[in-house]
Amino acid sequence: MPSLSIPRRFILLLVTGLTLGATQPAQALDGTSYVTSKKQKGSFALEAGGKAAPLYASAQDWPGVLRAAKDLQADIHRVTSVTPTLTTDQAPKGREVVLIGTIGKSPLIDQLVRDKKLDVSGVVGKWEVFVEQIVDKPMPGVDRALVIAGSDKRGTIYGIYDLSEQMGVSPWYWWADVPTKPQKALYVAAGRHTQGEPKVKYRGIFINDEAPAMSGWTKEKFGGFNSKMYTHMFELILRLKGNYLWPAMWGNAFNDDDPQNPVLADEYGIVMGTSHHEPLTRAHDEWRRYGKGPWNYQTNPDVLRDFWRGGMQRMGTRENVVTIGMRGDGDEPMSEGSNIALLEKIVADQRQIIADVTGKPAEQTPQMWALYKEVQDYYDKGMRVPDDVTLLLCDDNWGNLRKLPKLGEKPRAGGYGIYYHFDYVGGPRNYKWLNTNPLPRIREQMHLAHAYGANQIWVVNVGDLKPMELPISFFLDYAWNPDNIKADEVGKYTQQWAAQQFGPKHAAGIADILAKYAKYNARRKPELLSPDTYSLTNYNEWPMVVADYNQLLTQAEAIGRQLPASYQDAYFELVLHPVLACANLNELYYTVALNREAAKNNRVNTNELAAKAKALFEKDAEISKRYNAIAGGKWNHMMDQMHIGYKAWHDEKADKMPEVQTIAEAAATAPALSVAAAVQKPQPQPASGAAFVEADGYVSVEAPHYSKAVDGSQAKWQTIPNLGRTLGGISTYPTTAPITQPGGNSPHLEYQMQLSTAGPVTVQAYLAPTLNFTGGEGLRYAVSFDDEAPQIVNLHTGMVADNGNRPWEKAVAENIILKTTQHTLATPGKHMLKFWRVDPGVVLEKLVVDCGGLKPSYLGPPESATGTKPAPAATKNSVGQR
């Protein structure tokens, strides 16, 4: 049987010796499936011979369960073209029946439990747990039943959708037009199938920064952010086994825009929340609509209390996690006069409103307080909220966690959560257009959250939802059980996700594309690109970056040509479009850089390069139009997001062509600027123990290519494939291991190198932009050569995760923290560079030793050769040649 370690959509228990192999109709995300297309011993015929087993649920069950049962009915038809009957009043007769119900809510299921025909140990009383099991003689007139039973409403719903997914229906069938592979029969394997209980209680998404893309789309297709649109979103979240939503809030008000929005959210089974600055279920735009006077609790408390009381009265008994606290109007910081005492009074007054309206103690209503931006400062200075309130810790809006609970501190009843970002409007620059969030980094940061106990709420800002499909899937999968996806299994996860959407044949190739384009985009987010980002002349950087994208585009187009017509829309949305768009965008800025360089020296191809740049700019618009027209225009406006020509942190009105230069023909006296494309050559894995050889005055080493890793008794080194800007990262685990003093046999990495000269050298360490999440003076590492004393370096000297702080802005814009140390070597020849662990969470990506010849570049020089011969010098006087 395939490995069950990844990810959460897995089979906990199957009959011993069951082999699925080629009988599976489609792969679940762990590469296995308990639904097959061929009959096996003890299996249950969900559909066979043109007949589908009838579905039966109790009319007394939750409306959301009955609604999901209708989705299962439709899903079986999607796969087999046969529609089973679905009844809720009279039990169907037949040899085999599917029975669906919630423990304590379905008389049908409860009777099976009383008759000891259904074992619900490990299910009853749990949060969102389901079991699927074949039961003999469940009721008079029925020989066998496939029972889907849940511990609660969502447990049952997840069981239903898990079966759909196992049959081959992608959770993204509607949102990404993923087709369903037809099957002639469906059999459910004998055994007991469950996922257990989720590790993170509330797991969800935040629709935000939704103009002009999603707002334009939903207005055209649904008339606005109403229940017609939101029901699609509710279903998607549940199919992904999430349960939580912060709704769109740019000029939108979920509860006020359509009264059916909250009603249907609760019916579907979605727990609603509001963003970090929208207290007591009130959307910010509702204050614009109905508020009177200033948004200021010192001067206008009575009006604000009435406003908030109205939000709680409207909530009724529906499931919500209620936001408490207060920020300034429009998500701005509070006034200078605000203080901890005032904020504590606000919280106390809000909780009194909650208690008054609900008629029960405030602690019986789930609440959260978001320590977002300056609110964390209030917490650090001593502000506290009652123990039952979840403290929602936040990242820096760029995917780097700012703060985590202290290890060993007294547990809080409300626990801790995380507010994370895949999209952001703010400094140093908006990023809203395409996915720039590599899964290895998401996993590395959210692993920290899990390890340090922030497991009550995980919510992620996903912007317009599209085109964040893959990271949304990963975030919610990882939230279910972070222990199921190891650091070196993220690539495997991506391949299985690709197989789920497009089948196994091209899954490896598609996964490679998905991983690489996100990695390339994270080097420099598209909105932050400029002609000056990469070096034109040093290390062939600009041409190599363009070659990376164009090679990926060639690969993507080749696979696309081999896929059936039914997959073309989904493939363009999920795979081809972002590669096509980003390859074109990077080539645009590269061409502008070439044009400007040519103009400086009156090159004869100056105007030709200007014309090419303009053509690439126009092509960008055509690519967006192509996306907006996909699937018959289903996603029109989703690619309306501005992404070229930023001059400040915020959106301009429209994409703006970068400035190019032209010269008079008579002035073009110099030969054409060479623009030969670089060819990306894969770097061979260095031989174990091989020395990296100095050439051109430097040695460059990728972090995973160490000569030796020395582990400690409590902290061990682990490579994180594909994390960072170049090859990968390396860090120590567990991340909760205590601080170590560098020296002797404490944890360190050794890199052997051959240097041609003695004297002073500078070591540059390229580190992931991890923040000081432990709250001390800053995270540290140490560096030494040979037997010298290690030099300890603090990553966070002078760095504060806030707009205007230059070290932080540089780190997030460049997706790297670059630190240097100075050393003096007495002799040339072989030397051992050592990188020492000090604090947890430090991730090393690259080391560069500057012996006096290092040139400026964005990514740093490519990895040096190993052996005894120096690498050949780069060809001079040519842009884009090796």
Residue, then its C-alpha position, 0 to 999 in steps of 0.5 A: m500500500p502507498s505511504l499514508s504519511i501525506p497529506r491529510r486526505f488519507i485512509l487511516l484504516l483499510v482491510t489488511g492486504l488490500t491493493l488499490g493499484a490500477t483499479q483507482p478511478a482517480q488519485a486522492l491527494d496522497g496518491t491512493s483512493y478507497v474508491t476503485s473502478k473494479k470490484q474487490k472482495g468485500s467492496f461496496a458497489l456505489e455504482a455498477g452496471g448502470k445502477a447506483a446505490p440509493l442515498y438515504a439521510s434523515a430529514q431531521d439531520w442538519p440542512g447542510v448535511l442534506r444539501a451536501a448529500k445532493d452534491l454527492q448525488a450530483d458528483i456520482h452523476r458527474v463520474t458515472s452519468v448515473t444519478p442515484t436516488l436521494t430520499t429523506d423520508q422513506a428508507p429505500k429498499g435494495r441490496e446496497v444503500v448509502l446511509i448518511g447522517t450525524i450522530g445525535k441528529s440522525p435517528l437512522i445513525d443513532q439506531l445503528v449505534r444502539d444496535k452495535k452495528l456501527d462503531v463510533s468510538g473515536v468519533v462521537g464527541k469529537w470535532e469534525v470527525f467522520v467515519e465511513q464503513i460498510v455495515d451488514k443488515p443495517m435495516p430491514g430490507v437492506d443487505r449492506a450499507l455504506v454508512i457515512a457518519g459524522s460527529d457533528k454537522r461538518g464531520t458528516i459533510y466532510g465525509i460526504y465530500d471525502l467520498s466525492e474526492q475519492m471518486g475523482v471530483s476535484p474540489w476545484y471542479w467549479w472554481a478552476d473548471v477541472p473536469t471529472k474523469p468518467q468511470k463505468a463503475l465505482y466500488v468503495a473498498a471494505g474497511r473503516h475510513t476516516q481522517g481523524e480530528p483536525k489539528v487546527k480548529y478553525r481553518g479558513i480564507f479571507i477574501n480581501d483587496e478584491a477590487p478591481a478583479m473579483s469585484g468586477w467579476t462577481k458584479e458581472k456574474f452575480g450582481g455583487f457579493n451576494s449569496k449566489m456567489y458566496t454559496h460557490m465559495f462555501e462549497l469550495i471551503l467545505r470540499l477543501k475541509g476548511n470551515y472558516l471565512w472572512p468575507a470580502m470587505w472593500g466596500n462590501a458588507f457580508n451581512d448587510d448586502d444580502p440577508q441570505n449571506p449569513v443564513l446560507a453560510d450557517e446552513y452550509g456549515i461555514v463559521m463566519g468571522t470578520s477581519h482584524h479591524e471589524p469588531l462584533t461582526r460589523a463590516h467596516d463599510e457598515w460604519r460608512r453606511y450607518g455610523k454617526g460621528p467619528w470612529n473614536y471610542q473616547t468621543n463617541p462611545d455610545v454610538l459605537r456600542d449601539f452599532w456593535r450591539g446591532g451586529m451581535q443581535r443580527m448574528g443570533t445563534r449562528e456560528n461565528v468567531v467574534t472579532i473584538g478590539m478596535r483599530g483606527d477607521g479604515d484599518e489605520p492605527m489608532s490615534e496617538g492618544s489611544n492607550i492600553a487602558l482605553l483598549e482594555k475598556i473597549v474589550a470589556d465593553q464589547r464582551q458585556i455587549i456579547a453577554d447581554v445579547t447572547g444571554k450567556p457568559a461572554e466566554q461561551t461565544p468564540q472570540m478572537w483578538a488580532l495582534y495586527k501591526e501596532v496592536q502587537d505593540y500594545y500586547d508587548k507593552g502589557m495589554r491583555v484580554p480574557d483567557d478565553v479569547t483567541l490571540l490571533l498572531c500575524d505575519d508581516n503581510w509578506g508571509n513571515l510570522r512576527k510572533l509566536p507563543k512562548l514555549g512552556e507558558k501556561p496554556r490559554a483557554g482560547g489558544y492562539g491562531i495565525y493570520y497569514h497573507f498570500d496577497y497584500v495591499g501596503g508597503p513596500r509594494n502591493y502584491k495582488w496579481l498572481n501567486t508568489n507564495p512557494l509552498p516550501r516557505i508556507r510550510e516552513q513558517m506554518h510549521l513554526a506556528h504548529a510547533y509553538g502551539a498556535n493551532q486554534i485559528w489559521v486564516v489566510n488572506v487570499g485576495d481574489l481567491k483565483p489565482m491562489e488555488l494551489p496555495i489555498s489547497f496546501f494551506l487548508d490541507y496542512a492545517w488539518n494535520p501539519d504532521n502529515i506533510k514533512a519538509d521534504e514531502v512538499g514536492k510530493y504533495t504538489q505532484q499529487w495535487a497536479a495528478q488530482q486536477f490533470g491525472p497522473k500522466h503529466a503530474a510530475g511535469i506539471a508539479d515541477i512547473l507549479a513549484k518553479y513559477a512560484k519560486y521564481n515569482a518569489r525572487r521578486k514579486p512582479e509588482l516590485l520588478s524593474p529594469d534594474t532588478y537583476s544585473l545585465t552584466n554580472y553573472n549573466e543574471w538578467p538573461m539567466v532569469v529570463a531563460d529560467y522563465n522561458q524554459l518553464l514556458t516551453q515545458a508548460e506549452a509542451i504539456g498543454r499540447q498533450l492534454p485533452a480538450s476538456y482540460q485546456d481551460a483548467y490547465f490555462e488557469l492553473v498552470l499555463h497562464p501564470v507561466l506565460a504572463c510572468a515569462n513575458l513580464n520578466e522579458l519585458y523588463y529585461t528588454v527595457a534594461l537592454n534598451r536603456e543600456a543600448a541607448k547609452n552607447n548609441r547602439v544600432n539596435t536601440n530602437e529595435l529594443a524599444a519596439k520589442a519592449k512595447a510589443l511585450f507590454e501589449k502582449d501582457a494585456e493580450i495574455s490578461k484578455r485571454y484569461n478573462a475570456i477563458a471558459g466562455g468568459k466565465w472568469n471575466h475581470m479576474m485578471d484586471q489587476m494592475h501589475i506594471g508601472y508601480k511608482a509607490w506602494h499602492d495601485e496606479k489606475a492602470d498598467k503603465m509602460p516602462e519608459v524606453q529610449t530611442i535615438a536618431e538613426a544618424a546617432a546610432t554609431a555603435p554595433a548592436l548590443s548582444v542579446a543572445a539568450a542564456v542557456q540554463k545548465p543544471q548544476p551537478q550535485p557536488a561530490s560528497g566532501a568535494a571542495f568548492v574552488e575559488a574563481d574570479g575572486y569568490v566562492s559561492v555555495e548553495a546551502p544544501h551542498y555542505s561537506k558535512a552536517v554535525d547534529g546536536s543532541q536536540a537539534k538536527w539539520q534538515t534540508i528544505p528542498n526548493l525553499g528560497r531564491t535558488l536551490g533550497g534551504i537548510s535549518t535545524y529541527p525541531t524548531t523548539a530546540p533550545i539555543t545552542q552556543p556555537g563551538g566544538n561539536s555543537p550543531h554546524l554545517e561544514y563547507q570545504m573550499q579551495l582558495s587561491t589567495a590568503g588575506p581578508v575575506t568577507v562571508q555573505a550569508y543569504l538567509a530566509p527573511t524569518l522574523n524574530f518570532t521568539g521575542g528576544e533580541g533577534l535570531r542568531y547564527a555564527v560563522s567561522f573558518d577552520d578553528e577560529a572562534p565563531q562570530i555570532v551574527n544577529l539577523h534582526t539588528g535594526m529590523v522592525a517589521d513595519n513600513g518605513n523600516r528600511p532593513w525590513e522593506k529590503a528583506v521582504a522586497e528581495n525575499i532574503i536577509l543578507k548578512t556579512t562577516q569579516h575573516t582573515l586567512a593566513t594561507p591559501g589552499k583548503h579551508m573549512l567554512k563553518f555555519w553554526r546554529v544558535d537560535p531556532g528558525v534560522v534558514l540558510e540558503k546560500l554562502v558566498v565568500d568574497c576574496g576580492g572579486l565579487k561583483p554586484s548582483y541580485l541573486g548572488p553569483p552561481e555556485s562555484a565548481t568543485g575540484t582542483k581546476p578553476a571554473p572558466a571566466a565569463t565571456k567579456n563585453s557581452v550581455g547574455q553570454r557565458 
